[in-house]
Amino acid sequence: MLKRLSNARILMYSHDTFGLGHLRRCRTIAHSLVEDYRGVQVLIISGATIAGAFDYRARVDFVKIPSVIKLHNGAYTSMDQHIDLHETLKMRQSIIRHTAESFEPDMFIIDKEPLGLRGEVEDTLVYLKTKGTRLVLGLRDVMDAPHLLEAEWKRNDVLTKIAKLYDDVWVYGPPDFYDPLTGIDVPQALRDKMQFVGFLQRNALGGTRSEHAPQGDYLLVTTGGGGDGAELVRDVIAAYKADPTLDHNALVVLGPYMPVEMRQKFMEEGASHPKLTIIEFDNRMEDLIVGAKAIVAMGGYNTYCEILSFDKPALIVPRTEPRQEQLIRATRASQLGLVSMVSADDSSDSMAFAQAIKDVLKRDPPSVSAPGMHLEGLPTISRLVAENLASSEKGHLSVVQG
């Protein structure tokens, strides 16, 4: 496309407390925008500990804020144990505000957390609103079980603040897949701002084959960031040990947030099995997915986009704590015939899980089992950005001329 969107500046916020999903989603959108518009600059504010491990296109950069980790019980703690959570949040809030003041964005896109982690973005949103910045909230297709999300948002009057502060709410999925605010009493003012843009298509980098990819066909097992992926990896290894007829090569990616002692244990177990290759991390997951015959995963948002983008049969084992997001998404995707699903309880039955893995290797890809799933998210976002920035530029010009 490479249209000229003269000197537009887009700021993005990704709180990143547990895993890589938010950063990877922001990075995908940022790369698409700079590909489509040669005048755009994108700056991503990220709390991901490994934000610097990824490659960024020209005119896309990131600002790292101090990392906060979400524990399994849903509570937060500072990544640096020598600094308490309150101090860490104060630093994050200050960096976010100063970045916004220095960068002077035309548009600010917030990923998932409407007011930021513990409200850390709220004062920046209010400030940018006074500057005429276009404020956009991006929600993934599934947020959480309605009763849990409603309780979380009621505490801080989030729905009212979204309706008041934001110009647009983009849902990164098609309307016929799932409504992230289903079951919640949503003000009409907010509903009027919601647009379902479709899933975000992924592209492989291509060129050279990843050094981690096994030769020939392989099954890819991915836990996303890995912070809560130990049970899935344990069950895959157990299935391979229990059933000698499960003889398809498997590449298991543990994820950078899996605890070190678990990583070491799994690497040792994998080394003793001829069909298993176990690695910690690859920043080119798209390339590994392209080469795979089928996918076994927990089923975060990005994994679904990759399953659809690269048309791969998939077996999903969703986690249910601290959020029910993966379970809701997997249940809906299974109903539509998009994936196979096994509960975490069932995956601990090694022989049954081995059979489910063998079955997914014979499964049709989504284009056959669930045709017509929508992957137009990135071109839709590009169009919306151009329309919004063009209209705000006209408004600004009329004010100047007036």
N, C-alpha and C positions, 0 to 999 in steps of 0.2 A: 504493500500500500504506500508506504513512505510519503505520506502527505506532510505538508508543513503545518505544524502547530507551533507558531512562533514563540520560542522561549517559555513555554509553559512549564511550571514547576509543580510536581506532585509529591506530596509527603505521604508516607504510609506508616502505620503503627501496627506492630505485631508483638504482643506481650510475651509470648513464648516462655511458659513456665514448666511445661512438661511435654517434651517431644519437639518435633520439627514441623508439624503440620502448618502452623500459622505462617512461619517464615517461608516455607516452600510455596504456599499459596500466594503470598505477597510477591515473592520473587518471580513466579510464573506470570502474574499480571503485569509487573513492572517490565519484564523482558518483552512481553507482547506489545506494550504501549510504545517502548522505544523502537521496536521494529516497525510499528505502524506509522509513527510520527517522528520525523527526524529533528523536530524542535523541542521535544519533551525531555526533561530531566526528572529522574525519580530518586528520592532518598527514602530509605526504609529505616525506621527506628525499630530495633529488635533487641529483645532480652535473651535470645538464644545463645547459649555458651559457645556454640561452634558456628556462629554466623559467618565467620571468616573462612570456614572450610569449603564454602561454595564459590563457584566462579560467578562473576557478575558481568553483564554486558556493558559496553560503553554507555555512559549517561545513566547508569544505575549504580548507586552506592548505598552503604548502610552506616548508621550510627549505632554503636553498641551501648546499651544501658546495662547497669549492674544486674546480674542474673538472680532470679528468684526461682525456687523450686517448689512445685506442688507435690505434697506428700500423698501417699495412698489414701489417707483419710480426708483429702480435700483441703487440708490446711497448707499454709505457705511458710517457707523459711528462706533465709538468705543463702545464696550459694557459698559466699564467704562466711564461714562460721564465726569469724572474729568481728563481724559487723551485724548489729541486730536488725531485724526486719524493718522496724520503723525508720532507722537511718537509711537503709537501702532504698526504701520507697521514697523518702525525701529526695535522695540523690536522683533517682529515676525521674521523678516529677520535675525537678529543676532542669535536668538535661533535655527532657521532652519540650518544656516551655522555651528554653533558650534556643533549641534547634529550630522550633517553629518561628521564633522572632527573627533569627538570622537568615533562614532559608526563604521566608516570605512566600509560602506556597499559594498557588491558585486553587488547589484542591487538596483536601486532607482525607485519606481513606483509612478508616479504622477497621481492623480485622476482629470480628466476633465480640470483643468486650466493649460495649457501648460507651462506658466511661473510663475504660482502661482498668488495669489491675488495681483493685482497691480505690477506684476513682481517680487514678493518677493523671488521667488525660482531661478531666472535666474542665479545669481552669484554662487549659490550652484551647479547648473547643470554644469556650466562651470568648476568649481573646480573639481567636481567628474569626469567629462569627462577626465581631465588630469590624474586622478588616475586610469583610466581604468574601472570605475564602469559602469555596464550595465544600460542604462537609458531607461525607458519605460513610455510611455504616455498611460493611460487608458481612453478611451472615452466611455460614455454611448451610447446606441443605437440611441438616438435622442439628439442633442445639442440644437438647436434653429432654428427658421426660417432662411433659407440660407442668406437672405439679411441682417438680424440683426447680424448673426454670422460673416459674411464676413466683415461688417463694423467694428465690435468690434476687429477682428483680424488684419485688415489692419492698424489700428492706431499704432500698435506696431510691425508690420512686423512679426506676429506670425507664419504664414505658413513657411516662410523662416527659422525661428529659429527652428521650429520643425524638418524640414528636416536636418538641420545642427547639432543640439544637440542630438536628440533622436536616439537610435538604433532600437527601435520597437514602433509601435503604435497598441495597442490592442483595438478592438471595442467590448464592452460587449453585443453583440447581434449577431444573425445570419444574413448573407448577404441578405437573401430574406425577412427580416422584414423591415429594413430601413438602409440607408447609412447616417451616421451623417454629412458627408461632401458633401452631394448631393447639386448641384446647386452652388458650389464654385469652382473656378479655382484653382485646387490643383496641385502643382508641382509633376512631375512623381517620383522624389526622395522620396517624402513623401508617395505617393500611394504605392510604392514598399515596404514600411515598414509596411503597414497596414495589420492586420490580424483580421478577424471576428471570435471571439472565441465562441460565443453563449451566451445565457442568463445564469446568475449565479444561480444555484439551491440552494434553502434554505432547511434547515432541522429543524424540531421542536426539542426542548430539550427533550420533553416527560417526563415521570416519573410522577411528580405531576401536577395536573390540576391547571391552574392559578387561584388565589383567586378571580380574577375579572370576570371570565367566568360565565355567568348565567347558571342555570340548564336547561337541555334540549336544543332544537334547538334555535339558535339565529342568527340574522343578525348582521354582524360587520360593523360599520361605522368608517372609519379611515381617518384622515387628514394628516398623516405623522407627520412632526414636529409641525404642527398646526399654524405656523406663519401667514398663509394665508388661514386657514381653517374655519373661522367663518361663511362664507356664506353657505357653505355646511351643517354645523351643524344646522344653523338657518333653512334651507330649510327642513332638515329631521324632525326636531321637528315640524315645521309647517305642514308637510304632515301627521304626526301621529295625530296631533290635528284636522286636517280638515277631515280626513277619518276614521271613527270608524271601518270600515272593515279591515283597516291595523292593524292587531292585532298580528303580529309576534313579539316576544321579540327582542329588538335591544340593542346591546352594542355599545355605542358611545365613541371612544377614542379621546379626544380633542387634545392631543399633548403638549409637554412641552413648546413650543414657542408661544402658543396662549396667547394674552394679558390677564393679571390677571382678569381685570374687565369682559371680555367676558366669561372667564372660570366660574367665580362665577355666572354670569347670567344664563349660560346654565345648570350648576349644579342645580340651584334652579328650573328652568323650568322642567328639567328631573325628579326631585324628585316628581313633582306633576302628572306625567304620569305613570300609572301602567306598561306599556310595555317598557319603556325606562330606561336603566341603563347608566349613564354617568360618565366616569372616566377621570382623567387627563392624565395618562401615564402608560404604562406597558413595562418593558424592555424585555419582552418575547412575542413580537407581533406575532412571528411565531406560538406559542402555541395557541394564541387567534384565529388566522386564521385557524389553523387545526380544531378547534372545531366549526367554523362557518358554517352555511348552505349556505350563500352567502355574498358577499362583496359589500359595497358602498364606493367609494373612489374617490380621485381627480386624482390619476393615475400617481404618480411618478415612477421612475425606479424600486425601490425596491418592491413597491406594485405589479407591473406586474410580477416580478420574483416569488413573493409569490403566486399570483393567479395561475400561471403556475405550480409551484412546488407542491402546495397542491390541484390543480385541482378544483378551486372554481368558480362558476358562479359569474360574477361581473358586476356592473353598475358603469360606470365612469362619473364623472362630472368634466372635466378638467378646471384648471385655464388658463387664457390667458395672465396674466401680472405677473412679468415683462418679462417673456419668454413665447414663444409659444410651448415649448417642450411638455407639457402635452397634448395640443390640437392635435399636430401632431401625437403623439404616440397613443392617443385614437382613432383618425380618422383611422389610419392604422390598429390598432387592431380590430376596429369595422368592417372595410372592410373584414378582414380575418375571421370574425365570432368569434373572441376570447372573446370579451366583448360586452355589450350593452353600448350606450353612450347617455347622455343627456347634452345639453349645460347649462351653468350657468344661462342663461336667462330663459330657459324652466323649470329648477328646482325650480324657484321661483313661478311657477304655482302649488300650493299645491296639488290640486286634480290630476293633470296630473303626478306630481312627485310621489304621492302615488301609482298611477297605475303602474308606471315604477318600483317602489320598489317591488310591488306584483308580477310583471312579472319576475323580476330577481330571485325571490325565486322559480320560476318554471322552470327557464332556465337550459339547459343542461350544464354540466361542459366543460371546454376547450378541454378535451381529446375527447369529442364527437363532439363539435361544430367547433373546429379548430385543428384536430389531426396533429401531426408531428411537433409541435413547438420545437425548439432546446434548450435544457438545459444542454449542455455539456461544459459550460464556465469554471467551476472549474477544471475538469480533463484536459481540454485543456491548461489552465494556468499552472497547475502543470507540464505538459509535456514540455511546452515552457521554464519554469524556469529551469528545469533539463537540457534541451538541451543547453540553453544559458550559464548557469553557468559551465557546463562541457566543453563547447568549450572555454570559457574565461580562465578556469583553465589550459587547455592544452596550450593555447597561452601564459599564464603567465609562465608555466613550461619551454616552449621552449625558452622564453626570458631569464629565469634564467640560463638554461643550456648553452644557447649560450654565 
